[in-house]
Amino acid sequence: MKKLIALLFLVVAGTSIVQAQEMTTQTFNEWKIVTVVESIVPMGLGRSRMIENMTDVNTEDFRTSRVDGKTSSQRTVSRKELKVDKFDEAKLLNFFSAAGINFQNIASNDAMIAARIMELESEGYTMAYVTSAVESVGGKDDDSGIFISRMYFRKSVSLK
């Protein structure tokens, strides 16, 4: 009887170990970047967009290494090959109209951006970082420029 109980114990323990190994999962973060470009060109002449890449790329195909700090083989990397063909593009409104700054356009853009953030949150993403910048000449005759924001989202993904 003792041998039977010991054998039963070993079988149950062995099965538990195998099941525990099968349940081991690897977790990593999946990242998504949404870029918002808002034109500050007056009278609707600029183009404002919310852009989202839909293509997986292998950065190894476009990287080179320098061993002496000077010699580079970057000329072997084609800029044409870097461009992706699949991306989502949502039209936004420009900050300025003929009369100047247009607050209705800004509120409309905010509504679009907030809606996209809520969609991504419903897909399991959380916002991790936001960066922003302005590009403008800034001189007396400056009538062009952009306001750009990048929103970085991440989602935990598990693999067995």
C-alpha positions in Angstrom: 0.0 0.0 0.0 2.9 2.4 0.8 4.5 1.7 -2.5 1.2 2.4 -4.3 0.8 5.8 -2.4 4.4 6.7 -3.2 3.9 5.8 -6.9 0.7 7.8 -7.0 2.5 10.8 -5.4 5.3 10.6 -8.0 2.8 10.5 -10.9 0.9 13.5 -9.6 4.1 15.5 -8.9 5.5 14.7 -12.3 2.2 15.7 -14.0 2.2 19.0 -12.1 5.7 19.8 -13.2 4.9 19.1 -16.8 1.8 21.3 -16.6 3.7 24.1 -14.9 6.3 24.0 -17.7 3.5 24.1 -20.4 1.9 27.1 -18.7 5.1 29.2 -18.7 4.5 32.3 -21.0 6.8 34.9 -22.3 5.5 38.5 -22.0 6.6 41.4 -24.1 5.4 44.9 -25.1 3.9 45.6 -28.4 4.4 49.3 -29.3 2.3 51.6 -31.5 3.2 55.2 -32.4 0.6 57.7 -33.6 2.0 60.9 -35.0 -0.1 64.1 -35.2 1.1 66.8 -37.6 -0.9 70.1 -37.3 -0.2 72.8 -39.8 0.2 76.4 -38.7 -0.1 77.7 -42.3 -2.8 80.3 -42.6 -6.0 80.1 -44.8 -6.1 76.3 -44.9 -3.2 76.0 -47.2 -1.3 73.5 -44.9 -2.0 69.8 -44.4 -2.7 68.4 -41.0 -2.9 64.7 -40.4 -2.9 61.9 -37.8 -0.6 59.1 -39.1 -0.2 55.5 -37.9 2.2 53.0 -39.4 0.7 49.6 -40.4 3.8 47.9 -41.6 6.2 45.7 -39.6 9.8 46.5 -40.5 13.1 44.8 -39.7 15.5 47.5 -38.6 18.4 45.1 -39.1 17.9 45.6 -42.9 18.7 49.3 -42.5 21.4 49.5 -39.9 25.1 49.6 -40.4 28.0 49.7 -37.9 31.0 51.9 -37.6 34.1 50.4 -36.0 36.5 53.3 -36.2 34.0 56.1 -35.7 34.5 57.5 -39.2 34.0 54.8 -41.9 30.3 54.3 -42.7 28.5 52.1 -45.1 25.2 54.0 -44.8 25.3 54.7 -48.6 24.4 51.0 -49.1 21.0 51.7 -47.4 18.5 53.0 -49.9 16.1 55.7 -48.7 13.5 54.4 -51.1 13.5 51.0 -49.3 12.9 52.7 -46.0 9.5 54.1 -47.0 6.4 52.1 -45.9 3.4 51.8 -48.1 0.8 50.8 -45.5 -0.3 53.5 -43.0 -3.5 55.0 -41.7 -4.0 58.6 -42.3 -6.8 60.7 -40.7 -7.4 64.3 -41.9 -7.2 67.0 -39.3 -7.9 70.7 -39.5 -5.3 73.5 -39.7 -4.7 75.7 -36.6 -5.2 78.9 -38.6 -7.9 80.2 -40.9 -8.0 83.4 -43.0 -9.0 85.4 -39.8 -6.2 83.9 -37.7 -6.1 81.2 -35.0 -9.2 79.0 -35.3 -10.3 77.6 -31.9 -13.0 75.5 -33.5 -10.4 73.7 -35.6 -8.3 73.0 -32.5 -11.3 71.6 -30.6 -12.2 69.4 -33.6 -8.6 68.1 -33.8 -8.7 67.4 -30.0 -11.9 65.4 -30.5 -10.3 63.3 -33.3 -7.1 62.7 -31.3 -9.1 61.8 -28.1 -11.3 59.4 -30.1 -8.2 57.6 -31.4 -6.7 57.4 -28.0 -9.9 55.8 -26.6 -10.0 53.3 -29.6 -6.4 52.2 -28.8 -7.2 51.9 -25.1 -10.2 49.7 -26.0 -7.7 47.5 -27.9 -5.6 47.1 -24.7 -3.0 49.8 -25.4 -1.9 52.3 -22.7 -0.2 55.6 -23.4 3.4 55.5 -22.3 4.9 58.7 -23.6 4.1 61.8 -25.6 6.7 64.1 -27.3 6.0 67.3 -29.2 7.8 69.9 -31.2 7.3 72.9 -33.4 9.0 73.7 -36.7 8.9 77.2 -37.9 11.3 79.7 -39.3 10.0 82.3 -36.9 11.0 85.4 -38.8 9.0 88.4 -39.8 7.7 86.8 -43.1 7.2 83.3 -41.6 4.0 82.0 -42.8 4.6 78.3 -42.5 5.3 75.7 -39.9 4.0 72.6 -38.2 3.2 71.4 -34.7 4.1 67.7 -34.3 3.2 65.3 -31.5 4.1 61.7 -31.2 2.1 59.5 -28.9 3.7 56.1 -27.9 1.3 53.3 -26.8 2.2 49.9 -25.4 0.3 46.7 -24.9 1.5 43.6 -23.0 1.3 40.5 -25.2 1.9 37.0 -23.9 3.3 34.1 -25.9 3.3 30.5 -24.7 
